[in-house]
Every structure is written in structure tokens, then in C-alpha cells.
Amino acid sequence: MISKQTIDKIFSTIRVEEIVGEYVQLKRAGSNFKGLSPFHEEKSPSFVVSPSKQIWKDFSTGKGGTAISFLMEIENFTYPEALRHAAKKYGIEIEEDLREISEEAKHAQTEKDLLYKIHEVANTYFQEILWDNKEGRSIGLSYFKERELKDDIINKFQLGYSPEQKNAFTAYALEKGYTKEILEKSGLSIFPENTPAGVDRFRERVIFPIHSFSGRVLGFGARILKSNVKTAKYLNSPETEIYHKSNVLYGLNQSKQAISRKNGCLLVEGYMDVISLHMSGIENVVASSGTSLTTEQIKLIKRLTENVTILFDGDNAGIKASFRSIDMLLTEGMNIRVLLFPDGDDPDSFARKHPQEYVEKYIENEAMDFIDFKAEILLRDVGNDPIKKAEAIRDIVKSVSFVQNALKREVYLKEVSNKFGLSEQSLFNELDVQKQITQNQTHHVQQQQKEKAAPKLEIVPLDKEKEDPFLFEVLFMENKLIEHMLAFGDIVLKRRNENNEEYQITVIEEILHHFEEEQYTFLVKGNEIIIHQVKEGIQKDELRSGNFFVSFMDEEITTKVVDALIPLDELENWASRNIYPPNYGDKVADQITGDVLLHKYRYIDYLITETAKELDQYSSTDEVKYYELIKKITLLKQASIRLSNIIEYSPIKGIYIDRKR
């Protein structure tokens, strides 16, 4: 287990804006940062990061917390995994607590944990074979050296080699205690009926590990080096619980910082394209690894930038098939440029032939927008055929129809108009046709999905507190007072006692005194836990407000704390519009006084309704109890009237009456 001292050091060192910034494109908004939610599809930013408070809040999903909780959400890490990842990023040495781990904890590993672990074991094994094994050096390392890869690049991408022996890794893993079942589920080993000892999937191949956004090994790509073998040149891991090829981009873990820094991403096809560009000093590059580009992959890029340049081989026969990728990128709001390398070159060979500055300038100067690119490809063989030319222009307009921003669409159509000497009106008419076709196709797909779903009709009951307005109101005020304790707990209030003598009290102490005076029973379990911690803190001369609870590993409490510390108002950067509304908490003294009274008032109303429910139970069975309840309701109603006069609230109208001046 990670020691408490190490955990404290991790929390005091890490920066939430840096960790979140690796996954979300953040822009400064006043004292905070804003970006699009990584958990929910949206067009307007509702994701807020507060560097001063070291927390984040996603208003679109209601999630929020610390940098560690963000890693747990985005990467599906356990708490220890998130801590270890953050420690590695910031160079913090992990100190283990040597207390004996329970047997239950030892057996608590899930299948997913084991899949991650076996891939790490395999990755280390393949690298050791490459560097330390005679066969690995003479075949695998020699191949990489022939491709002019330097040692630092080989290590950066953790390249490896799987030996010729058909079950070398399988035997190694079994000896380490991994089961046949987990080896088979990982795709690293195959166990045919006639080969009980197993067969290595990637034997006699150089290995390219495929990493997640955060750097965990999810699977492998492997290239065979023999040319006389009738088998696939490249072999990839099969789909597993942790590896879904449509959700992964090769090189993203090594390239994400450069993509974010340069605000642009180069998209290539193969592993070696990525590696060679990195070796030449161009690091903002990822590969779709031979698969068709997917929406999920585009969204991974969009976390970091909206600018994509697609790099193609000059003689690539599949260029026309790539038009679908262009349309998908446009649909996701990406800005696209396309580069065709000279015939005979691909990004790998071009990067090895030329110095970094030349390659960068070539990409910058030669990349075209998607209109020029499609025009060049589609009009190559058209000649003077007007029908073919019209079809080519229609195809280009079809791509423009996928552009989501209306202003961008108009600019692109003007460009098409100027390029082909066509009237803008005819192009806008064609655009409407293409948009209608697209909408019809989308509607048809959605209808089919609905029919397949065959939803069951169910009556969904209302939440209990929404059914009962008195319960809802007291819950609302209970939560509000807890939020005040979390947000303003250590603020000192100046008050006067019955003798008009001034005294000082913190927000925490005043609200806590109110709860104790009412002998209040908390209706929300999370609030009860917070109050218990606050009381424990006071006994130790500590004021435990929001910052204390931020790192609590309790989702309900963390959400409550973040809601209190980042109110909805912080989504807006009013100062950028020269609007300066009062800050949240500017009049905290008056707010606490009013909300304590209002909570008292709502609580009395709630007690009246709860007591009234008991009357029928005792009306004919226990006369004494019945009249005790009547007396209690009467006293509560008198208290309610006195309170409504104090807070100037009309229980009949349900609104605050005009304040007396």
C-alpha cells in the first residue's frame, strides 16, 4: 500500500490544470480554465478547472473532483493506479506502507487488472529479448538499426522482439503464475487443441506496443521480417476488455504534449511513420494504425487540438477511400489540411531523407485544404468530360455539407465558386440537396436503431423528495448550509449577543451550533459524514472546510465539495464583457443568517407534516399520545409563524414580502 506521506506529497505536488490539460484543450477564462467535457458530447464548454482550488467541475455531467479523481474517471484507474500514475509524471518516489495486506485484498484483482498487468509483463519481456538476447539483437535490433532508428527512439516507443521459439513468452508467463485463461483472453497466446503448451501470437516478429492516452500498454502490433513466409506482414492484438482498436491512436501518449503545444496534429497511417517523424524532431503525430479512422479516434485528437493535417503516400492507392475520413473530421468540427508526398515517398522515408526544418517547411507550404485536395484527386482523370467534372464538384460540395459551422460552410462554398467559376447560388442549392440526403440517411439509421432497441414501457416513480415538497425544501436548505460550511467555513463573522456585545465566530461554528441547537437529524448520509469530520476537527483545533474534503475518496462527498467550491456562475467569464457582478460569498454574513433561519423554518414545516402523519395512528388507540401530538403541532405552528415574521416570508403566498425599510 502507498504510504500516507507519499499520498500527501502527491496531492501537494500535482497540478490539476497540467493533468487535465493532457486530456482536454483548456483555455484561460478569468482565474479558471474552460474546455469541452471529455465525458459528454457538447459544443459549448461546460468543463471548468480551478488552479487556485486545485479541482475541476464538469457541469454537463455533474462530475468533479481532484486531479486524482479525474484520472480515475478518464482512465478507469483505481485509486492506487491514479496515485502511481501521478507520482511517475512528477518524479515522486513511491513509499510503500509495509502493513500486511489482507487475503481479501490480495484476491481482489479483477480480470481487467490482470490484463493490464500481463501486457506490462509482455512489454518488458519483448524489450529485454530485443536488447539482451542474441536472437533479439541479431534480428530485431538489426532491423531497427537498418531503419536508422537510434537507441533513444527505440526506448521511447518501447520497441521489442518476440523470438522464433513458438511458445517462448507463453512458457515465461505461465512460469510467473499467469493462467492459460488470462493469456488467451489477452490475445498474447493461443492454445490449440493439439498444442496444450500454447503458441505465442507474435513469435518471430518485431514488436510495437500500443499505449493508452496515459501510457498503459493495451495491446501490440507486430511485423514479420521474413519475406518468404505466407502470413500477414503486420499482426495486431485482438479486441479485448482493455483494447479496442477503434478507440486508440498509435503514438498519442508520446505525442500529446507536442500536439497541445503546437495546436496541431499530423495524422499518418503506420507505426514507422510516427517513429521516424519523432526521430526527426517532429513529435505532434499519431497513426490510425491501418484501421479506418473512427469518431472515437477523432475525439481523442479533439481533446488536444481542432487542427489536423493528414499525410499521405504519394502513390497511395487508397487515397479516394480516405474521403470518408475527411467527411468524418469535418463532422466533428475539425480544421483539415492534406499533404501528398512525392511519388515513392511516405512520411517515414521522407523524414529520414531530409532534416527536421526542411520537413516542417514542406508540410507547412505544401499541405492543401480539403477542397484543393479533393479537386486535385477527383479531376485527375476527368479531362473535358462535363458529367465527370460535375460529379467531382458534387463530391466536394458533399464534404462541405458536413461542416457544422455555418460561417465556415459559406467561406468554403465561396472558395469552390471561385475555383470552378460557378455561381454561389447553384452551389448553395446543391449544398441543400446534399444536407437533405445526409439528414435522411441519419434519420434512417436512427429509426433502425430505435426499432432494434424495442424499448419497454415503464412507469418511472418520482424521487421521494420531489413527491414531498416539505421534504424537498428542508433537504435543499440542509445541503445549502453544508455548502456554506465547505465554501466559507473558515471565514470569521462579527456578531452581537443579546447584550449587544460584539463577538466573533466562524461560519463552521455558527452553522454547527444551529444544527446542535435544533438536535437536527441529517437527511443526507454524506452531510452527516461531513459534520462528523468537522466536529472531529474542532476537537483537534482544526477548521475542516472544503479543501480538507476535496481529496476524500467518497464520490458523493467529493461532488458536494466541488459543487460548493465551483458554483455555476464560474462557467461565465463576465469580466471579458466588462460586467462585474458581485462575487459568490461577498455578503456571506447576511447569507448565513438568512439561510440558517430559512432552514429552521423549513425544518419546522417538515416536522409538522411528519407529526400530522402520526395523528391517524393514535386517534382511536391512544388518546394521550394523540393530544401530545396535537400540542406538538400547535407549538411548531406558533414557532413557524414567529419565524415567518422574522424572515418576512409569507407561507400563504409562498414568497418573500416587501422588506421594511
C-alpha positions in Angstrom: 0.0 0.0 0.0 1.2 3.6 -0.7 2.1 5.4 2.5 0.1 8.4 3.7 3.3 10.5 3.5 3.6 9.7 -0.2 -0.1 10.4 -0.9 0.2 13.8 0.9 3.3 14.6 -1.2 1.5 13.6 -4.4 -1.5 15.9 -3.6 0.7 18.8 -2.7 2.9 18.5 -5.8 0.5 17.7 -8.7 -1.3 20.4 -10.7 -4.8 19.7 -11.8 -4.6 22.1 -14.8 -1.5 20.1 -16.0 -3.0 16.7 -15.6 -6.4 17.6 -17.1 -4.6 19.6 -19.8 -3.2 16.4 -21.2 -6.8 15.3 -22.0 -8.8 18.5 -22.5 -7.9 21.5 -24.6 -8.1 24.2 -21.9 -8.5 28.0 -22.4 -8.0 30.7 -19.8 -11.3 32.2 -18.5 -10.6 34.7 -15.8 -8.9 32.9 -12.9 -10.0 29.5 -14.2 -9.7 27.4 -17.3 -12.5 26.1 -19.5 -12.9 23.4 -22.1 -15.2 20.9 -23.7 -16.3 18.0 -21.5 -14.3 14.8 -22.1 -17.2 12.7 -20.7 -20.0 14.1 -22.7 -20.6 15.3 -26.3 -21.1 19.1 -26.3 -20.4 22.2 -28.4 -20.3 24.9 -25.6 -17.6 24.5 -22.9 -19.0 23.4 -19.5 -15.8 21.9 -18.1 -14.1 24.2 -15.5 -10.7 23.8 -13.9 -9.7 25.9 -10.9 -5.9 26.2 -10.4 -6.3 28.1 -7.2 -8.6 25.4 -5.6 -6.9 22.5 -7.5 -10.3 21.0 -8.5 -12.3 20.5 -11.7 -16.1 20.5 -12.4 -17.9 19.1 -15.4 -21.3 20.9 -15.4 -22.6 18.8 -18.3 -22.4 15.5 -16.3 -22.2 16.8 -12.7 -18.8 15.1 -12.1 -16.0 16.9 -10.3 -13.1 16.4 -8.0 -9.3 16.5 -7.9 -6.6 15.6 -10.4 -6.6 12.1 -9.0 -10.3 11.6 -9.3 -10.1 12.9 -12.9 -7.5 10.2 -13.7 -9.8 7.6 -12.2 -12.7 8.9 -14.3 -11.0 9.3 -17.6 -8.6 6.3 -17.5 -10.8 4.0 -15.3 -7.8 3.8 -12.9 -8.2 2.5 -9.4 -7.2 5.0 -6.6 -3.7 3.5 -6.2 -3.2 3.3 -10.0 -4.1 7.0 -10.3 -1.7 7.9 -7.5 1.1 5.9 -9.1 0.5 7.5 -12.5 0.6 11.0 -11.0 3.7 10.1 -8.9 5.5 8.9 -12.1 4.6 12.0 -14.0 6.0 14.3 -11.3 9.0 12.1 -10.4 7.8 11.3 -6.9 9.2 8.2 -5.3 6.5 5.8 -4.0 7.0 4.7 -0.4 5.1 1.6 0.5 3.3 1.0 3.8 4.6 -2.4 4.9 1.5 -3.4 6.8 0.3 -6.8 5.8 -2.3 -6.8 3.1 -5.4 -8.8 3.8 -6.1 -12.0 1.9 -9.3 -10.4 0.6 -7.3 -7.5 -0.9 -4.8 -9.9 -2.5 -7.6 -11.7 -4.3 -9.5 -8.5 -5.3 -7.7 -8.2 -8.6 -10.2 -8.0 -11.5 -9.7 -9.6 -14.9 -9.1 -6.1 -16.3 -6.3 -5.6 -13.7 -4.7 -8.8 -14.8 -5.0 -7.9 -18.5 -3.2 -4.6 -17.8 -0.5 -6.5 -15.8 0.1 -9.3 -18.3 0.6 -6.6 -21.1 3.2 -4.8 -18.9 4.9 -8.1 -18.3 4.9 -8.9 -22.0 6.2 -5.4 -22.9 9.1 -5.8 -20.5 9.8 -9.3 -21.8 9.9 -8.2 -25.5 12.2 -5.3 -24.8 14.6 -7.5 -22.8 14.7 -10.0 -25.7 15.5 -7.2 -28.1 18.4 -5.8 -26.1 19.7 -8.8 -24.1 19.0 -11.9 -26.2 21.3 -13.0 -29.0 18.5 -13.7 -31.5 16.8 -10.4 -30.5 19.9 -8.3 -31.2 20.9 -10.1 -34.4 17.4 -10.0 -35.9 15.1 -7.5 -34.2 17.6 -4.8 -33.2 19.4 -5.1 -36.6 16.1 -4.4 -38.3 15.5 -1.2 -36.3 19.1 -0.1 -37.0 18.6 -0.7 -40.7 15.7 1.6 -40.4 18.2 4.1 -38.9 16.4 4.2 -35.5 18.5 5.5 -32.6 18.6 3.9 -29.2 16.7 6.7 -27.5 13.8 6.4 -30.0 13.7 2.6 -29.7 13.4 3.1 -25.9 10.9 6.0 -26.2 8.5 3.8 -28.1 9.4 0.6 -26.1 10.0 -1.4 -29.2 10.8 -5.1 -28.7 11.2 -8.5 -30.3 9.4 -11.9 -29.9 11.7 -14.9 -30.5 11.3 -17.7 -33.0 10.5 -20.4 -30.4 6.8 -20.9 -30.7 5.9 -20.6 -27.1 8.8 -18.7 -25.5 6.7 -15.9 -24.0 3.8 -18.3 -23.1 6.1 -20.5 -21.1 7.7 -17.5 -19.4 4.3 -16.1 -18.4 3.0 -19.5 -17.1 6.1 -19.8 -15.0 5.4 -16.4 -13.5 2.0 -17.7 -12.4 -0.3 -16.3 -15.0 -3.1 -18.7 -16.1 -3.8 -20.0 -19.6 -7.2 -18.3 -19.4 -5.7 -14.8 -18.9 -3.1 -15.4 -21.6 -5.7 -16.5 -24.1 -8.0 -13.5 -23.2 -5.1 -11.1 -23.6 -4.5 -12.4 -27.1 -0.8 -12.9 -26.4 -1.1 -16.7 -26.5 -3.2 -19.2 -28.4 -3.9 -22.7 -27.1 -5.0 -25.0 -30.0 -6.3 -28.5 -29.1 -3.2 -30.2 -30.4 -0.8 -27.8 -28.7 -1.6 -27.7 -25.0 1.7 -25.9 -24.2 0.4 -22.9 -26.2 1.7 -20.8 -29.1 2.9 -17.1 -29.0 0.7 -15.0 -31.2 3.6 -12.6 -32.1 6.5 -15.1 -32.4 9.4 -14.1 -34.7 8.3 -10.5 -35.1 9.4 -7.0 -34.1 7.0 -5.6 -31.5 5.3 -2.2 -31.4 3.4 -1.7 -28.1 0.2 0.2 -28.3 -0.3 2.6 -25.4 -3.4 4.3 -23.9 -3.6 8.1 -23.6 -2.0 7.8 -20.2 0.7 5.3 -21.2 -0.6 1.9 -20.2 0.1 -0.9 -22.6 -3.2 -2.0 -24.2 -2.0 -4.3 -27.0 0.7 -4.8 -29.6 1.4 -4.5 -33.3 4.0 -6.9 -34.7 5.8 -7.0 -38.0 7.3 -10.2 -39.5 10.7 -9.8 -41.0 10.9 -12.8 -43.3 9.7 -12.1 -46.8 9.2 -15.8 -47.8 6.5 -16.6 -45.3 2.9 -16.7 -46.3 1.4 -14.7 -43.5 0.2 -11.2 -42.7 3.0 -8.7 -42.7 1.5 -6.9 -39.7 -0.4 -8.6 -36.9 -2.3 -6.8 -34.2 -3.7 -7.8 -30.8 -7.3 -8.9 -31.0 -10.1 -6.9 -29.3 -10.0 -7.4 -25.5 -11.6 -5.9 -22.5 -8.9 -3.3 -22.4 -8.0 -2.9 -26.1 -10.5 -1.6 -28.7 -8.6 -0.5 -31.8 -11.3 2.0 -32.8 -10.6 3.9 -29.5 -6.8 4.0 -29.8 -4.3 6.1 -31.8 -0.7 4.9 -32.1 1.8 7.4 -30.7 -0.8 9.5 -28.9 0.8 9.0 -25.5 4.2 10.1 -26.8 2.8 12.9 -28.9 0.0 14.5 -26.8 2.1 17.3 -25.3 3.5 18.3 -28.7 0.1 18.3 -30.2 -1.3 20.5 -27.5 1.7 22.8 -27.6 1.7 23.2 -31.4 -2.1 23.2 -31.5 -2.0 20.8 -34.5 -1.9 17.1 -35.2 -0.3 15.2 -38.1 -2.2 12.1 -39.0 -0.4 9.2 -40.7 -1.0 5.6 -41.4 1.8 3.4 -39.9 3.9 2.9 -36.8 7.1 3.7 -38.6 5.7 6.9 -39.9 5.1 8.1 -36.3 8.5 6.9 -35.1 10.5 8.4 -38.0 8.9 11.8 -37.6 9.6 11.7 -33.9 13.3 10.9 -34.6 13.5 13.9 -36.9 12.2 16.1 -34.1 8.5 16.3 -35.3 6.5 14.9 -32.4 2.9 16.1 -32.9 2.0 13.0 -34.9 -0.3 10.0 -34.5 -1.3 7.0 -36.6 -4.6 5.2 -37.1 -2.5 2.0 -37.3 -4.0 0.7 -40.6 -7.6 0.9 -39.4 -10.2 3.2 -40.9 -10.4 6.4 -38.9 -13.2 6.4 -36.3 -15.2 9.0 -34.5 -13.7 7.9 -31.2 -10.2 8.5 -32.5 -11.1 11.9 -33.8 -12.5 12.8 -30.4 -9.2 11.8 -28.8 -7.4 14.3 -31.1 -10.0 17.0 -30.5 -9.2 16.9 -26.7 -5.9 18.5 -27.7 -6.5 20.4 -30.9 -9.0 21.0 -33.7 -6.3 21.3 -36.4 -5.4 18.1 -38.3 -3.0 17.6 -41.3 -3.4 14.3 -43.0 -0.1 12.9 -44.5 -0.5 10.5 -47.5 2.0 8.5 -49.5 2.3 9.9 -53.0 1.3 6.7 -54.7 -1.3 5.6 -52.2 -4.0 3.6 -54.0 -6.4 4.2 -51.1 -6.5 8.0 -51.2 -10.0 8.1 -52.6 -11.2 5.8 -49.8 -9.8 8.4 -47.4 -12.5 10.9 -48.4 -14.7 9.3 -45.8 -12.2 10.2 -43.1 -12.3 13.8 -44.3 -16.0 13.9 -44.0 -15.9 12.4 -40.5 -13.3 15.0 -39.4 -15.4 17.8 -40.8 -18.5 16.5 -39.0 -16.6 16.6 -35.7 -15.7 20.3 -36.3 -12.0 19.8 -37.2 -10.0 22.0 -39.5 -8.3 19.9 -42.1 -5.3 20.1 -44.4 -4.0 17.3 -46.6 -0.5 16.7 -47.8 0.6 14.3 -50.6 4.3 13.3 -50.5 6.1 12.9 -53.8 5.7 9.6 -55.6 7.8 6.9 -53.9 7.9 8.6 -50.6 5.9 8.2 -47.4 6.3 10.1 -44.1 8.8 7.5 -42.9 11.2 7.7 -45.9 10.7 11.5 -46.4 11.6 12.2 -42.7 14.7 10.0 -43.0 15.9 11.7 -46.2 15.6 15.3 -45.0 16.4 17.4 -41.9 13.7 18.5 -39.5 13.4 22.1 -40.7 13.0 21.0 -44.3 10.3 18.5 -43.5 8.4 21.0 -41.3 8.5 23.7 -44.0 7.5 21.2 -46.7 4.4 20.2 -44.6 3.6 23.8 -43.9 3.9 25.0 -47.5 2.6 22.0 -49.5 -0.4 21.0 -47.4 -3.7 21.9 -49.0 -7.2 22.5 -47.7 -9.6 19.6 -48.3 -11.2 21.4 -51.3 -8.0 21.7 -53.2 -7.0 18.2 -52.3 -10.3 16.6 -53.4 -10.3 18.7 -56.6 -6.7 17.5 -57.4 -7.6 13.9 -56.9 -11.1 13.8 -58.5 -10.2 15.9 -61.5 -7.0 14.0 -62.5 -8.8 11.8 -65.0 -11.8 13.9 -65.8 -10.4 15.6 -68.9 -13.1 17.6 -70.7 -15.9 15.4 -69.7 -18.5 17.8 -68.1 -20.5 15.0 -66.5 -17.5 13.7 -64.6 -16.5 17.3 -63.7 -20.0 17.9 -62.3 -19.8 14.7 -60.3 -16.4 15.8 -58.9 -17.8 19.2 -57.8 -20.8 17.5 -56.3 -18.5 15.3 -54.2 -16.6 18.4 -52.9 -19.9 20.1 -52.0 -21.0 17.0 -50.2 -17.9 17.3 -48.0 -18.7 21.0 -47.3 -22.2 19.9 -46.2 -20.5 18.1 -43.3 -19.0 21.3 -41.9 -21.0 22.2 -38.8 -20.2 25.9 -38.6 -22.4 28.0 -41.0 -19.8 30.7 -41.5 -17.2 28.2 -42.4 -19.6 26.5 -44.8 -20.2 29.8 -46.6 -16.5 30.5 -46.9 -15.8 27.1 -48.3 -18.5 27.4 -50.9 -17.2 30.8 -52.0 -13.8 29.1 -52.4 -15.4 26.3 -54.6 -17.2 29.0 -56.6 -14.0 30.9 -57.3 -12.1 27.7 -58.1 -14.6 26.4 -60.7 -16.2 29.6 -61.9 -19.6 28.6 -60.7 -22.4 30.8 -59.2 -22.7 30.7 -55.4 -26.4 30.2 -55.7 -26.1 27.0 -57.7 -23.6 25.7 -55.1 -25.9 26.6 -52.2 -28.7 24.8 -53.9 -26.5 21.7 -54.3 -25.4 22.1 -50.6 -29.1 22.0 -49.5 -29.6 18.8 -51.6 -26.5 17.1 -50.0 -27.6 18.2 -46.5 -31.0 16.7 -47.1 -29.5 13.4 -48.3 -27.3 13.3 -45.2 -30.2 14.0 -42.9 -32.3 11.3 -44.5 -29.6 8.8 -44.1 -29.0 9.7 -40.5 -32.7 9.6 -39.8 -33.0 6.1 -41.4 -30.1 4.8 -39.3 -31.7 6.2 -36.1 -35.0 4.7 -36.9 -33.4 1.3 -37.4 -31.6 1.6 -34.1 -34.9 2.5 -32.3 -36.7 -0.5 -33.8 -33.9 -2.8 -32.7 -34.0 -1.4 -29.2 -37.7 -2.2 -28.8 -38.0 -0.2 -25.5 -40.2 -1.4 -22.7 -42.8 1.0 -21.3 -42.2 1.5 -17.7 -43.7 3.9 -15.1 -40.7 5.7 -13.5 -41.6 6.8 -10.0 -40.8 10.3 -8.8 -38.0 10.8 -6.4 -39.3 10.7 -2.8 -38.2 14.2 -2.0 -39.9 15.6 -5.2 -43.1 13.9 -4.3 -43.0 15.6 -0.8 -42.4 19.4 -1.2 -41.7 19.8 2.6 -39.0 17.1 2.5 -37.6 18.7 -0.7 -37.4 22.1 0.8 -35.7 21.0 4.0 -33.2 18.8 2.0 -32.4 21.8 -0.2 -31.6 24.1 2.8 -29.7 21.3 4.6 -27.5 20.9 1.5 -27.1 24.7 1.2 -25.8 25.1 4.8 -23.3 22.3 4.3 -22.2 24.0 1.1 -21.6 27.2 3.1 -19.5 25.3 5.6 -17.4 23.8 2.8 -17.0 27.1 0.8 -16.7 29.7 3.6 -16.1 27.6 6.7 -13.1 29.4 8.0 -14.4 32.9 7.4 -14.8 34.9 10.7 -18.2 36.6 11.2 -18.7 39.5 13.6 -21.9 39.1 15.6 -23.6 40.7 18.6 -25.2 38.8 21.5 -28.4 39.6 23.5 -26.5 42.3 25.4 -25.3 43.9 22.2 -21.7 42.8 22.9 -19.6 42.0 19.8 -18.1 38.6 19.4 -16.5 36.6 16.6 -17.5 33.2 15.3 -16.5 31.2 12.2 -19.1 30.1 9.6 -18.5 26.5 10.5 -19.1 27.1 14.2 -22.3 29.2 13.7 -23.9 26.6 11.4 -22.7 23.7 13.6 -24.3 25.5 16.6 -27.6 25.8 14.7 -27.7 22.0 14.0 -26.8 21.1 17.6 -29.4 23.6 19.0 -32.1 22.0 16.8 -30.9 18.5 17.7 -31.1 18.1 13.9 -31.2 14.7 12.3 -29.5 14.8 8.9 -31.5 13.5 6.0 -28.4 13.1 3.7 -25.8 10.5 4.7 -23.0 12.4 3.1 -23.8 15.5 5.1 -23.8 13.5 8.3 -20.3 12.3 7.4 -19.1 15.8 6.7 -20.5 17.1 10.1 -18.8 14.2 11.9 -15.5 15.1 10.3 -16.0 18.8 11.1 -16.7 18.0 14.8 -13.6 15.8 15.0 -11.6 18.6 13.5 -12.8 21.1 16.1 -11.7 18.7 18.9 -8.2 18.8 17.3 -8.3 22.6 16.9 -8.8 22.3 13.1 -11.3 24.0 10.9 -12.2 21.4 8.2 -13.7 23.2 5.3 -13.8 22.5 1.6 -10.0 21.9 0.9 -9.9 19.2 3.6 -12.7 17.2 1.9 -11.5 17.6 -1.7 -9.3 14.5 -1.5 -11.9 12.3 0.2 -12.3 9.2 -1.8 -16.1 9.3 -1.5 -17.8 10.3 -4.7 -20.9 11.8 -3.0 -18.8 14.0 -0.8 -16.3 15.0 -3.5 -19.1 16.0 -5.8 -20.7 18.0 -3.0 -17.4 19.8 -2.2 -16.8 20.7 -5.8 -20.3 22.0 -6.3 -19.7 24.3 -3.3 -16.3 25.5 -4.4 -17.1 25.9 -8.1 -20.6 27.4 -8.4 -22.4 27.5 -11.8 -21.5 31.2 -12.1 -17.9 30.3 -12.8 -18.8 29.0 -16.2 -19.1 32.6 -17.3 -16.2 35.0 -17.7 -18.2 38.2 -17.1 -15.1 40.4 -16.9 -14.4 39.7 -20.6 -17.7 41.5 -21.3 -16.9 44.3 -18.8 -19.6 43.0 -16.5 -18.6 42.8 -12.8 -21.4 41.1 -10.8 -21.0 40.6 -7.0 -18.8 37.6 -6.2 -20.2 34.4 -4.7 -19.9 34.9 -1.0 -19.5 38.7 -1.0 -22.3 39.0 1.6 -21.6 35.8 3.4 -22.6 37.1 6.9 -26.1 38.1 5.8 -26.4 34.9 3.7 -25.6 32.6 6.6 -28.0 34.4 8.9 -30.8 34.2 6.4 -30.2 30.6 5.4 -30.0 29.4 9.0 -33.4 31.0 9.7 -34.8 29.6 6.5 -33.5 26.1 7.2 -35.1 26.3 10.7 -38.4 27.4 9.1 -38.4 24.6 6.5 -37.4 22.1 9.2 -40.4 23.1 11.4 -42.7 22.7 8.4 -41.3 19.3 7.7 -41.7 18.3 11.4 -45.4 19.5 11.3 -46.1 17.3 8.2 -44.3 14.3 9.7 -46.1 14.7 13.1 -49.5 15.1 11.3 -49.0 11.7 9.7 -48.9 10.1 13.1 -52.2 11.5 14.2 -54.4 8.9 12.4 -52.3 6.2 14.0 -53.2 7.2 17.6 -56.7 8.9 17.2 -58.6 5.8 18.3 -55.9 3.8 20.1 -54.0 6.2 22.4 -55.8 9.4 23.4 -52.9 10.7 25.5 -50.4 10.2 22.6 -52.9 11.8 20.2 -53.2 15.0 22.3 -49.5 15.2 22.8 -49.1 15.2 19.0 -51.8 17.9 18.7 -49.9 20.0 21.3 -46.6 19.5 19.4 -48.1 20.6 16.1 -49.6 23.7 17.7 -46.2 24.7 19.2 -44.5 24.0 15.9 -47.0 26.2 14.1 -46.5 29.0 16.6 -42.8 28.8 16.0 -43.3 28.8 12.3 -45.4 32.0 12.4 -42.8 33.7 14.6 -40.0 32.7 12.1 -42.0 33.8 9.1 -42.3 37.3 10.7 -38.6 37.4 11.3 -37.6 36.4 7.8 -40.5 38.3 6.3 -41.8 35.3 4.5 -45.5 34.6 3.6 -46.4 30.9 3.9 -49.7 31.6 2.2 -48.3 33.4 -0.8 -45.1 31.4 -0.8 -42.9 34.4 -1.5 -40.9 36.9 0.5 -43.0 40.0 1.2 -41.6 43.5 0.7 -38.7 44.3 3.1 -39.4 47.0 5.7 -37.1 49.9 5.1 
